[in-house]
Amino acid sequence: GLPAGDYAVEHEGRIVVAVERKSLADLSSSLLNGTLRFALAELSALPRAAVVVEDRYSGIFKLEHVRQSVVADALAEAQVRYPSVPIVFAETRPLAEEWTYRFLAAGIAQLTLEAAGERMAKMKE
């Protein structure tokens, strides 16, 4: 298991990019019971992280057995509290998987660019 997220990229023994995957029901539950707050705190400690939801944002307002406005408010509060960890709605599971793949790949590419920049800076010294 990962200390944060469901998918991650590790570099030199540390996680540098991570994604937490959620179904809409799981998002709703974790927002209301507080577990998403802990996950967001862990994710925000990483260089790059995100939460991807396998549904549309509008699905929040179709949830049953929960006050939809409470879920929407909790989501807004979570995003404001942890602005470095975007919460992305990807409509379907395949789209969420595609988005996750691309986010992790972009994280690796950025890490490579930063490492090259650091090497160039050291060479100039």
Disulfide bonds with the S-S distance in Angstrom:
none
